[in-house]
Amino acid sequence: MTSQVLEIVELENGDVVLRSAEAPNDVLLTIKFAAALSEHVDGIKVPIAKAMIQAGSETYADIVSSEVVSDVSELPAQPIIH
């Protein structure tokens, strides 16, 4: 796996993107804030997005490092809602 420099940027339209610093058109993730929320988070969208991306990355790492369920019967009968 090659490493690349990523950046979190707020675009002119208010979206926050995670993208390659070397190829700005290579957007990996887009976070859109609803208009009703956007006015409340104006100026702090990037720190909020950074926390969301970090939480997602940590959750991904936890999932891939945990034991893979090979038998469907080991899964919970009811879905877990978070």
N, C-alpha and C positions, 0 to 999 in steps of 0.2 A: 504494500500500500504506500503510495507516495504521500508526502506531507505537503500541505499548501497553507498559505496564510489566508485566514478568513477574516472578514470584517462585518460588523453589524452597523447598518446605515439606515437612517430615516430618509425616505424618498420625499420628493416634493408633494406627492399626493397623500402623505401621512403614513403610508405603509412602512413597516420596518422589515428589512431584509437581511438575511445572512448570505453573504456572497464571497466569492473568491476575490482577493485583493488584486490578483494579477489579471483576472478576467471579470470585470464588473458586471457583464451581462450574464455571467454564470451564477444565477440565483439558486441557492439551495433550499431556502425556506423564506416564506413571506408571512408576516404577522399583520393582520388588518384589525384595527380598532374600530368598533361601531361608532357612528357619529355621536350617539348619546354619551358614549364613554370618552370619546376623543377630546372633548373640551375639558374634561376633568384630569386627563393625563398629559395635556399639552406640555411639552418641555421635559417630560420624564419617560417618554415612550421607549427610548433606547435602554435605560437601566431596567425597565420592566421586561422588555424583550430579552435582555441579557439573562435575567433571572429565569425566565421561562425556558430559554434555550439550555441553560445550565441544568435546570431540573429535568428536562427531557433527556439530556445527555447522560446524566447520572442514572436515570431510570433505565435507559437503554443498556448502559453498562451492567446494571444489576440483573437485567433480564438475560443478557447473553452470557453472563458469568454463572448464572444459576443452572441447576440441573434441568436438562430438557426432558419434558414429559413425553415418553414414548408410547404410553398406553392411555387412550382417551378416557378410560374408566377412572383414571387418577385425577381427572379434572373435576372441579366442583359442579354439582348438578345445576345450581343456579348461578347466573353470571354475577360477578361482583361489580357493583356500581360505586364509583368513587366520586 
